[in-house]
Amino acid sequence: MKTVAIIGSAGIPARYGGFETLAQNLVLNLYSRFRFVVYCSKRLYSKHERMKTYNYAELVYIPANSNGFQSIIYDIIAMIHAARKADILLILGVSGCLFLPFIKLFSGKKIITHVDGMEWKRDKWDPFTRLFLKLSELMAIKFSDEIIADNKAIKEYINNKHGYRPQLIEYGGDHSLVLSDSTDLKTCFKDLSYPYSLTVSRIEPENNIHTILYAFSNVPSKCIVIVGNWNNNRYSRRLYKKYIHYPNILLYDPIYEPGLLNLLRSGCEVYVHGNSAGGTNPSLVEAMYAGKPVIAYDIIYNRITTMDKAIYFKGQEELVKILKEVNKPALDENRINMEKIARTRYNWIKVSEKYAGLFI
């Protein structure tokens, strides 16, 4: 058996997050053919949560955060450790990829990098960080044996910008279970109003949370639940303070229990997706697989993911108009299309087999 090191996720068991869910499903589906070493952030798992193994995968804990500036150190430490233990390094994201030339030179191991979209384009980065991420992306392209893009638009960008044809491998959504027990939902979320829309997202400008909140604050007959990290930055704290008292708006802190998140997703009427950066977004795919109508920010990544069959908005007033005018027949057609697309394209067995082909 070859040993595959998974670097760049927060770790497994997965909470919510695309890379974590990807790592977990690769381990669950491919453990009989490959040995896995998964690197986890020690700071995100309490002492009693830190397992030595998970579904035969070895778990190694790094004393740094897997996100933000610490992710650079986190990835580099994991790369150095993995270069001694693994045959293949699967790197999720480009944060630490400036170090790839050294790993490639001194280890000679096979390196597969999932570039995770055009990270440098995110609004939150200052000019220095943007430059750093551009250089990291370039090093990933030059020193990886395989590059993975999770969206056709990302694949075309890499091909046009770098003259390299990456592998297109999207995400799975079939871990998103549909739960029908409304009693459990009411027990766990006593303050819910029905029907409600749902957004699960990082609270950042490029995810258009301000747009969604503005729209629902101007359509008081429609309720929205937004799950995210409300104490993460000045932007999130400002929005929380501004909108927390609206009776039709519920702002929940991150929910790390998959069962609770599935329950909340299963009970929603509509999924509102504001992400405007990145590629194929896992939370969008999960909502589609759960058979939820999707109202999405109008950007190429989201149109590709939903095959142009969702409902799209570009700004606050357009979303207000949609909320006021959208009818049940339109939502029913949307729901059928989203579920059909998801069950055809976003399957973890298919995704895992594509990765397995790269590990050989």
HUGI-V685296 format. One record per residue. N is the residue number from 1. RES is the residue in one letter. SS is DSSP state (helix for helix, strand for strand, loop for the rest). PHI is phi in degrees with one decimal (none if undefined). D_LAST is the distance of its C-alpha to the last C-alpha in Angstrom with 1 decimal. Layout:
[[N/RES/SS/PHI/D_LAST] [N/RES/SS/PHI/D_LAST]]
This chain:
[[1/M/loop/none/9.9] [2/K/strand/-80.9/8.1] [3/T/strand/-102.8/10.5] [4/V/strand/-111.5/10.3] [5/A/strand/-97.8/13.7] [6/I/strand/-104.1/15.3] [7/I/strand/-122.0/18.1] [8/G/loop/113.4/21.0] [9/S/loop/-86.7/21.9] [10/A/loop/-72.6/25.1] [11/G/loop/128.1/23.4] [12/I/loop/-129.7/23.2] [13/P/loop/-57.7/25.0] [14/A/loop/-71.0/25.1] [15/R/loop/-96.2/28.5] [16/Y/loop/-117.3/28.5] [17/G/loop/151.7/26.5] [18/G/helix/-63.2/23.5] [19/F/helix/-66.1/21.1] [20/E/helix/-65.5/22.2] [21/T/helix/-66.4/21.9] [22/L/helix/-61.5/18.4] [23/A/helix/-57.8/17.4] [24/Q/helix/-63.4/19.3] [25/N/helix/-72.4/17.8] [26/L/helix/-63.9/14.2] [27/V/helix/-64.1/15.5] [28/L/helix/-67.0/17.6] [29/N/helix/-94.1/15.2] [30/L/helix/-120.2/12.0] [31/Y/loop/-62.3/13.8] [32/S/loop/-79.1/13.6] [33/R/loop/-115.2/9.8] [34/F/strand/-140.1/9.4] [35/R/strand/-85.4/12.3] [36/F/strand/-120.2/13.7] [37/V/strand/-120.2/16.3] [38/V/strand/-114.8/18.3] [39/Y/strand/-89.6/21.0] [40/C/strand/-126.6/24.3] [41/S/strand/-80.5/27.6] [42/K/helix/-60.9/30.2] [43/R/helix/-76.6/32.9] [44/L/helix/-98.0/31.7] [45/Y/loop/-124.0/31.7] [46/S/loop/-66.7/34.9] [47/K/helix/-56.2/35.2] [48/H/helix/-76.3/35.3] [49/E/helix/-88.6/32.3] [50/R/loop/-79.6/29.9] [51/M/loop/-93.9/27.9] [52/K/loop/-79.4/25.9] [53/T/strand/-138.3/23.2] [54/Y/strand/-145.1/22.3] [55/N/loop/49.1/20.7] [56/Y/loop/75.2/19.2] [57/A/strand/-84.5/17.9] [58/E/strand/-80.3/19.8] [59/L/strand/-107.9/22.0] [60/V/strand/-119.7/23.3] [61/Y/strand/-100.7/26.3] [62/I/strand/-104.5/27.3] [63/P/loop/-79.8/31.0] [64/A/loop/-157.9/30.9] [65/N/loop/-78.0/30.7] [66/S/loop/-87.5/27.4] [67/N/loop/-122.6/29.6] [68/G/loop/73.8/32.2] [69/F/loop/-65.0/32.8] [70/Q/helix/-66.0/31.6] [71/S/helix/-62.0/28.0] [72/I/helix/-63.6/27.8] [73/I/helix/-63.6/28.7] [74/Y/helix/-56.0/26.5] [75/D/helix/-67.8/23.3] [76/I/helix/-65.8/24.2] [77/I/helix/-59.0/25.0] [78/A/helix/-64.2/21.7] [79/M/helix/-61.4/19.8] [80/I/helix/-62.2/21.9] [81/H/helix/-65.7/21.3] [82/A/helix/-68.2/17.6] [83/A/helix/-61.2/17.4] [84/R/helix/-91.8/18.8] [85/K/helix/-107.7/16.9] [86/A/loop/-115.7/13.2] [87/D/loop/-88.2/10.2] [88/I/strand/-132.8/9.3] [89/L/strand/-107.1/12.4] [90/L/strand/-98.4/12.6] [91/I/strand/-104.4/16.2] [92/L/strand/-102.1/18.3] [93/G/loop/95.7/21.3] [94/V/loop/-106.3/22.6] [95/S/loop/-50.9/25.4] [96/G/loop/-98.4/24.3] [97/C/helix/-75.7/22.5] [98/L/helix/-62.4/25.5] [99/F/helix/-86.6/24.2] [100/L/helix/-58.6/20.8] [101/P/helix/-55.6/22.3] [102/F/helix/-70.7/23.2] [103/I/helix/-61.9/19.9] [104/K/helix/-66.2/18.2] [105/L/helix/-66.0/21.0] [106/F/helix/-94.5/21.4] [107/S/helix/-111.2/17.9] [108/G/loop/69.0/15.6] [109/K/loop/-75.9/12.7] [110/K/strand/-72.1/10.1] [111/I/strand/-118.9/12.1] [112/I/strand/-119.9/11.7] [113/T/strand/-121.2/15.2] [114/H/strand/-93.0/16.9] [115/V/loop/-77.5/20.3] [116/D/loop/57.4/22.3] [117/G/loop/78.1/24.9] [118/M/loop/-90.6/27.6] [119/E/helix/-57.8/28.5] [120/W/helix/-67.0/31.2] [121/K/helix/-83.5/33.2] [122/R/loop/-63.6/34.1] [123/D/loop/-60.8/37.9] [124/K/loop/-73.1/38.0] [125/W/loop/-85.6/36.8] [126/D/loop/-81.6/39.4] [127/P/helix/-56.0/39.2] [128/F/helix/-63.6/37.8] [129/T/helix/-65.2/35.0] [130/R/helix/-60.0/34.2] [131/L/helix/-62.8/34.0] [132/F/helix/-58.3/31.8] [133/L/helix/-69.2/29.3] [134/K/helix/-63.2/29.5] [135/L/helix/-65.1/28.7] [136/S/helix/-63.1/25.8] [137/E/helix/-60.2/24.4] [138/L/helix/-62.3/24.9] [139/M/helix/-65.2/23.2] [140/A/helix/-61.8/20.1] [141/I/helix/-65.1/20.0] [142/K/helix/-75.9/20.7] [143/F/helix/-116.1/18.5] [144/S/loop/-96.3/15.3] [145/D/loop/-78.5/12.3] [146/E/strand/-140.5/12.0] [147/I/strand/-117.5/14.9] [148/I/strand/-112.8/15.3] [149/A/strand/-115.8/18.8] [150/D/loop/-99.6/20.0] [151/N/loop/-149.0/23.0] [152/K/helix/-57.8/23.9] [153/A/helix/-65.7/26.7] [154/I/helix/-67.7/24.4] [155/K/helix/-58.9/22.1] [156/E/helix/-67.6/25.3] [157/Y/helix/-61.0/26.6] [158/I/helix/-64.9/23.7] [159/N/helix/-63.7/23.9] [160/N/helix/-72.3/27.7] [161/K/helix/-79.0/28.0] [162/H/helix/-114.4/25.3] [163/G/loop/66.2/24.5] [164/Y/loop/-126.7/20.8] [165/R/loop/-99.9/19.0] [166/P/loop/-77.0/16.9] [167/Q/strand/-81.0/14.7] [168/L/strand/-93.4/17.1] [169/I/loop/-133.7/16.1] [170/E/loop/-86.4/19.3] [171/Y/loop/-99.0/20.3] [172/G/loop/-95.6/21.2] [173/G/loop/-132.1/24.8] [174/D/loop/-77.7/25.1] [175/H/loop/-79.9/25.6] [176/S/loop/-83.1/28.9] [177/L/loop/-78.7/31.3] [178/V/loop/-97.3/34.7] [179/L/loop/-108.0/37.4] [180/S/loop/-112.6/40.9] [181/D/loop/-82.3/43.1] [182/S/helix/-68.1/45.4] [183/T/helix/-64.0/47.3] [184/D/helix/-61.4/44.3] [185/L/helix/-61.4/44.0] [186/K/helix/-67.9/47.7] [187/T/helix/-70.4/47.6] [188/C/helix/-80.2/44.7] [189/F/loop/-128.3/45.9] [190/K/loop/-66.6/49.6] [191/D/loop/-93.2/50.4] [192/L/loop/-67.4/48.5] [193/S/loop/-111.3/50.5] [194/Y/loop/-116.4/49.5] [195/P/loop/-75.1/48.1] [196/Y/strand/-137.6/45.9] [197/S/strand/-95.4/43.1] [198/L/strand/-137.6/40.1] [199/T/strand/-134.3/38.1] [200/V/strand/-121.2/35.4] [201/S/loop/-164.8/34.7] [202/R/loop/-68.5/34.9] [203/I/loop/-88.5/38.5] [204/E/loop/-137.2/38.2] [205/P/helix/-55.0/40.0] [206/E/helix/-70.9/37.1] [207/N/helix/-95.6/36.7] [208/N/loop/54.7/40.3] [209/I/helix/-65.0/41.6] [210/H/helix/-62.2/45.0] [211/T/helix/-66.3/45.1] [212/I/helix/-64.0/44.3] [213/L/helix/-65.0/46.8] [214/Y/helix/-59.0/49.5] [215/A/helix/-61.2/49.1] [216/F/helix/-70.3/49.4] [217/S/helix/-67.6/52.2] [218/N/loop/-98.0/54.0] [219/V/loop/-130.6/53.4] [220/P/loop/-64.1/54.7] [221/S/loop/-78.7/54.4] [222/K/loop/-108.8/50.6] [223/C/strand/-103.1/48.8] [224/I/strand/-135.1/45.5] [225/V/strand/-112.7/43.4] [226/I/strand/-119.0/41.2] [227/V/strand/-104.1/38.9] [228/G/loop/-175.1/37.9] [229/N/loop/-90.6/38.5] [230/W/loop/-74.9/42.2] [231/N/loop/-110.5/43.0] [232/N/loop/-85.8/40.2] [233/N/loop/-159.1/42.2] [234/R/helix/-61.6/45.5] [235/Y/helix/-60.0/44.4] [236/S/helix/-67.7/43.4] [237/R/helix/-66.3/46.5] [238/R/helix/-64.0/48.8] [239/L/helix/-65.5/47.5] [240/Y/helix/-60.1/47.8] [241/K/helix/-62.3/51.3] [242/K/helix/-74.3/52.3] [243/Y/helix/-111.7/51.0] [244/I/loop/-63.9/50.9] [245/H/loop/-95.2/54.4] [246/Y/loop/-73.7/53.9] [247/P/loop/-66.5/54.3] [248/N/loop/-97.2/51.8] [249/I/strand/-124.2/49.0] [250/L/strand/-114.8/47.1] [251/L/strand/-112.5/45.0] [252/Y/strand/-101.9/42.7] [253/D/loop/-68.0/40.8] [254/P/loop/-51.8/37.0] [255/I/loop/-109.9/36.2] [256/Y/loop/-95.6/33.3] [257/E/loop/-86.7/33.8] [258/P/helix/-56.0/31.5] [259/G/helix/-62.9/34.2] [260/L/helix/-67.4/36.9] [261/L/helix/-67.0/35.0] [262/N/helix/-61.5/34.2] [263/L/helix/-63.2/37.9] [264/L/helix/-66.6/39.1] [265/R/helix/-66.6/36.7] [266/S/helix/-63.1/37.8] [267/G/helix/-86.8/41.4] [268/C/loop/-78.5/41.4] [269/E/loop/-87.3/43.0] [270/V/strand/-143.3/41.0] [271/Y/strand/-104.6/38.1] [272/V/strand/-105.4/39.0] [273/H/strand/-118.1/36.2] [274/G/loop/-100.8/37.4] [275/N/loop/-61.3/34.2] [276/S/loop/-121.0/34.6] [277/A/loop/-131.2/31.7] [278/G/loop/89.6/27.9] [279/G/loop/-117.6/25.8] [280/T/loop/-78.8/25.1] [281/N/loop/-86.1/27.0] [282/P/helix/-59.1/26.0] [283/S/helix/-65.2/29.6] [284/L/helix/-68.3/30.4] [285/V/helix/-61.4/27.6] [286/E/helix/-63.1/28.8] [287/A/helix/-65.3/32.4] [288/M/helix/-62.3/31.5] [289/Y/helix/-63.6/29.7] [290/A/loop/-76.8/32.8] [291/G/loop/74.7/34.9] [292/K/loop/-102.8/36.8] [293/P/strand/-60.5/38.6] [294/V/strand/-120.6/37.3] [295/I/strand/-110.8/39.5] [296/A/strand/-123.3/37.3] [297/Y/strand/-62.5/38.0] [298/D/loop/-82.6/38.1] [299/I/loop/-142.1/35.2] [300/I/helix/-56.3/32.6] [301/Y/helix/-60.1/29.7] [302/N/helix/-70.4/31.6] [303/R/helix/-66.2/32.8] [304/I/helix/-65.8/29.3] [305/T/helix/-59.8/28.1] [306/T/helix/-97.8/31.2] [307/M/loop/53.7/31.5] [308/D/loop/62.5/35.0] [309/K/loop/-114.9/36.3] [310/A/loop/-90.2/37.2] [311/I/strand/-105.9/40.5] [312/Y/strand/-122.5/40.3] [313/F/strand/-134.5/42.6] [314/K/loop/-112.8/43.0] [315/G/loop/-156.0/45.6] [316/Q/helix/-62.3/47.9] [317/E/helix/-67.3/50.6] [318/E/helix/-65.9/48.2] [319/L/helix/-67.9/46.6] [320/V/helix/-57.0/50.1] [321/K/helix/-61.4/51.0] [322/I/helix/-62.5/48.0] [323/L/helix/-60.8/48.8] [324/K/helix/-76.4/52.4] [325/E/helix/-108.2/51.9] [326/V/loop/-62.3/48.7] [327/N/loop/-116.2/49.6] [328/K/helix/-61.9/48.3] [329/P/helix/-56.9/47.5] [330/A/helix/-66.4/45.4] [331/L/helix/-68.1/43.5] [332/D/helix/-64.1/43.0] [333/E/helix/-63.8/41.6] [334/N/helix/-58.6/39.3] [335/R/helix/-58.9/38.1] [336/I/helix/-62.1/37.3] [337/N/helix/-64.8/35.3] [338/M/helix/-62.8/33.3] [339/E/helix/-67.5/32.3] [340/K/helix/-62.4/31.5] [341/I/helix/-62.4/29.2] [342/A/helix/-62.9/27.4] [343/R/helix/-71.6/26.9] [344/T/helix/-83.3/25.5] [345/R/helix/-104.5/23.2] [346/Y/loop/-109.4/22.6] [347/N/loop/-119.5/20.9] [348/W/helix/-69.2/18.5] [349/I/helix/-65.2/16.7] [350/K/helix/-62.4/16.0] [351/V/helix/-61.2/15.0] [352/S/helix/-63.3/12.6] [353/E/helix/-65.2/10.9] [354/K/helix/-65.3/10.6] [355/Y/helix/-65.7/9.1] [356/A/helix/-58.1/6.5] [357/G/helix/-62.7/5.7] [358/L/helix/-80.8/5.6] [359/F/helix/-77.9/3.8] [360/I/loop/-71.6/0.0]]
